[in-house]
């Protein structure tokens, strides 16, 4: 499905450029991607052939119509109509790649044990930009299983400063 998700993302990105909504769509696609990852059964519901398309589209409108741009809701409705709502996460990733390429921005994904404050995020972003020498587009996620600290994926370079990672390293050293 990789080619399909890329085609959808390219079309959405072209629309975003045409309407000067690249940032809006990026944020909304991130929110939807996180929702899909947290509740994969929602995508299953939107793809369920036993539920009439009209009911699934009504659910999309009810769930997202008030909070998302109409084009994002239309995009999600299109995926639903085509029976491929399950590729939304892939579409979001492809969209973010296109966004970053156009703006010459390096993507970073920060996963922390607890939510970071605005000041912590700003300090971390400045540090990542200093390390990379480029602008950085950071997405944040909370994963309590890290126990403490955070992991940072900076354009494919993984930096693990989590307590879970440190405990794993200690176990490996002790088992040698």
C-alpha positions, 0 to 999 in steps of 0.5 A, a space after each residue: 500500500 506504500 504507493 497508494 499512500 504516497 499518491 494520496 499524500 502527494 494530492 493532499 500536499 498539492 491541495 495544501 500548497 494551493 490553499 496555503 494550508 501546509 502547516 494546518 494539514 501537517 498538524 491535523 495529519 499528525 493528530 490523526 496518525 496518533 489517533 490511528 496508532 492509539 486506536 487501530 479499531 477506529 480504522 477498522 470501523 471506517 473500513 468495515 464493509 458491513 457498516 454502510 458507507 453513509 454511517 461511516 461518513 457520518 461518523 467521520 463528520 461527527 468526530 472531526 467536522 467541528 475540529 478539523 479543516 473541511 479539506 482534512 475531513 474530506 480527505 479522511 472521508 475519501 479514504 473511508 469511501 475508498 475502503 483504505 482508512 487503514 493507510 491514514 498513518 502512512 499518508 500522514 508520514 508521506 505528507 510530513 516527508 513532503 512538507 519537510 523536503 519542501 521546507 528543508 527541515 529535518 524531522 525529529 520524533 521525541 518520545 518522553 516518559 511524561 509530557 514536556 513543558 513548552 519551555 522544555 520543548 523549546 530548549 530541546 528544539 534549539 539543542 537539536 537544531 544546534 546538533 544538526 545544523 538545520 531547522 528541525 521539525 519535532 513531533 512529540 509523543 508520551 510513552 510511560 513505559 520509558 520509565 523516565 527520560 526520553 528517546 529522540 529520533 533525529 532523521 534516523 539517528 536514535 538517541 536513547 536517554 530513557 531510563 528503560 534504555 539505561 536499564 537495558 544497557 546495564 542488564 547487557 553489561 552484567 550478562 557478559 
